[in-house]
Amino acid sequence: PNADEWQYYISGRARMTVFGSHGRVRTDEFNAGDVGYVPQGYGHYIENIGNEDVELLIALNNGSYESISLADWIGANPHLLLATNFEVPENTFKDFQTRNRFLVG
């Protein structure tokens, strides 16, 4: 959440949705050679819409990486709170990851 993000799509086909406050949302599709952009402070997710793996290179304009992920949010909340709000059994969340995995290659 502390940087703009650029993505260079190396292979595959992807769909990225970028969302902000007040209902702002945009969805675009990307192929190898395309460049995607996410402004600082906007949420986003990327879907593979092709038959091969999507490979992309991500660049940020801040040397200190920060993220707010769904995994972090779920891991930070008590299972009873999640179960009550999502109307599912509490043990639904027992095997959820509570740490984010970030790969650098």
NORQUI-V750461 format. One record per residue. N is the residue number from 0. BURIAL is I if it has 9 or more other C-alpha atoms within 8 Angstrom, else O. Layout:
n,burial
N,BURIAL
N,BURIAL
//
This chain:
n,burial
0,O
1,O
2,I
3,I
4,I
5,I
6,I
7,I
8,I
9,I
10,I
11,I
12,I
13,I
14,I
15,I
16,I
17,I
18,I
19,I
20,O
21,O
22,O
23,O
24,O
25,O
26,O
27,O
28,O
29,I
30,I
31,I
32,O
33,O
34,I
35,I
36,O
37,I
38,O
39,I
40,I
41,I
42,O
43,I
44,O
45,O
46,O
47,I
48,O
49,O
50,O
51,O
52,O
53,I
54,O
55,I
56,O
57,O
58,O
59,I
60,O
61,O
62,O
63,O
64,O
65,O
66,O
67,O
68,O
69,O
70,I
71,I
72,I
73,I
74,I
75,O
76,O
77,O
78,I
79,O
80,O
81,I
82,I
83,I
84,O
85,O
86,O
87,O
88,O
89,I
90,O
91,O
92,I
93,O
94,O
95,O
96,O
97,I
98,O
99,O
100,O
101,O
102,O
103,O
104,O
//
